[in-house]
Amino acid sequence: MSKKTDIFYNNFSTLYPLVDIFYKPQKRKLFELINNLPFGQLLEIGVGNGTHFQLYKTHKVIGIDTSSKMLEIANKYKKNNITLERMNAESLSFPDQTFDYIVMSHVISVIDNPEKMLEESYRVLKPNGRIYILNHFTPENWLRCFDNSIQTISKRLHFKSVFHIESLKTIKKFTLLKEIPFGKFSYFKLLIYCKA
Ligand SMILES: C[S@@+](CC[C@H](N)C(=O)[O-])C[C@H]1O[C@@H](n2cnc3c(N)ncnc32)[C@H](O)[C@@H]1O
């Protein structure tokens, strides 16, 4: 985690609800799937402002984030089955094989070192545990040009506009179970992986 990302998200925390409006339909689908899973220990990485916590109907949830401001807001939405901790996803303090499920919603293209986050996720996930990755993924259509063109701006906004999941070598440790595209151009997707 870089100090810059942390400062950015601390400052951005009050404006984040505006961005979040666009993510709401994807999140509804994500949590519909999550709530249908057998009860388990769930780690959510980069919880942000936590306005989605109401969508968690089951599971024992631990939410982590590096931004103290985001966590401050998230605390207001916390329910009994949710615990929050300030922690860096690149260096998790949980023992091996702790979680049945891990959720990463719009985090993988934000975090400084996604390889480390995936390595740590692999370590703390139980055998056959699942990871739910919701994000934008640069497609092989005209949107690729769009992602290319906003690279400078996206760096300033602390995310990678050009993002290919296959570029991460650690993702190959997991087995892809399902890919759920959203919208007309499938720019956003929910990828479900399993620790085989
Ligand atoms: C774009 S927001 C997504 C928030 C929420 N998951 C959502 O879907 O609305 C990314 C979040 O990841 C957090 N984050 C960035 N780097 C992190 C790291 N190394 N460890 C944990 N959280 C991190 C940021 O502070 C921010 O709250």
The ligand as an SDF file (V2000), in Angstrom:
LIG
                    3D

 27 29  0  0  0  0  0  0  0  0999 V2000
  -12.7170    1.9950   -5.4550 C   0  0  0  0  0  0  0  0  0  0  0  0
  -12.8020    1.7290   -3.7260 S   0  0  0  0  0  0  0  0  0  0  0  0
  -13.9360    0.3520   -3.6740 C   0  0  0  0  0  0  0  0  0  0  0  0
  -14.7460    0.3400   -2.4110 C   0  0  0  0  0  0  0  0  0  0  0  0
  -15.8260   -0.7660   -2.3310 C   0  0  0  0  0  0  0  0  0  0  0  0
  -15.2360   -2.0750   -2.3380 N   0  0  0  0  0  0  0  0  0  0  0  0
  -16.8100   -0.6460   -3.4720 C   0  0  0  0  0  0  0  0  0  0  0  0
  -16.9630   -1.5820   -4.2590 O   0  0  0  0  0  0  0  0  0  0  0  0
  -17.4730    0.4040   -3.5370 O   0  0  0  0  0  0  0  0  0  0  0  0
  -11.2490    0.9310   -3.3660 C   0  0  0  0  0  0  0  0  0  0  0  0
  -10.9990    0.7320   -1.8630 C   0  0  0  0  0  0  0  0  0  0  0  0
   -9.8180   -0.0880   -1.7080 O   0  0  0  0  0  0  0  0  0  0  0  0
   -9.0660    0.4270   -0.6070 C   0  0  0  0  0  0  0  0  0  0  0  0
   -7.6710   -0.0190   -0.7330 N   0  0  0  0  0  0  0  0  0  0  0  0
   -6.7060    0.4420   -1.5830 C   0  0  0  0  0  0  0  0  0  0  0  0
   -5.5400   -0.1990   -1.3780 N   0  0  0  0  0  0  0  0  0  0  0  0
   -5.7650   -1.1050   -0.3780 C   0  0  0  0  0  0  0  0  0  0  0  0
   -4.9520   -2.0650    0.2900 C   0  0  0  0  0  0  0  0  0  0  0  0
   -3.6640   -2.2250   -0.0400 N   0  0  0  0  0  0  0  0  0  0  0  0
   -5.5050   -2.8160    1.2640 N   0  0  0  0  0  0  0  0  0  0  0  0
   -6.8230   -2.6500    1.6100 C   0  0  0  0  0  0  0  0  0  0  0  0
   -7.6400   -1.7500    1.0310 N   0  0  0  0  0  0  0  0  0  0  0  0
   -7.1280   -0.9870    0.0440 C   0  0  0  0  0  0  0  0  0  0  0  0
   -9.2580    1.9480   -0.7170 C   0  0  0  0  0  0  0  0  0  0  0  0
   -8.9710    2.6090    0.4810 O   0  0  0  0  0  0  0  0  0  0  0  0
  -10.7300    2.0410   -1.1240 C   0  0  0  0  0  0  0  0  0  0  0  0
  -11.5840    2.1390   -0.0070 O   0  0  0  0  0  0  0  0  0  0  0  0
  1  2  1  0
  2  3  1  0
  2 10  1  0
  3  4  1  0
  4  5  1  0
  5  6  1  0
  5  7  1  0
  7  8  2  0
  7  9  1  0
 10 11  1  0
 11 12  1  0
 11 26  1  0
 12 13  1  0
 13 14  1  0
 13 24  1  0
 14 15  1  0
 14 23  1  0
 15 16  2  0
 16 17  1  0
 17 18  1  0
 17 23  2  0
 18 19  1  0
 18 20  2  0
 20 21  1  0
 21 22  2  0
 22 23  1  0
 24 25  1  0
 24 26  1  0
 26 27  1  0
M  CHG  2   2   1   9  -1
M  END
$$$$
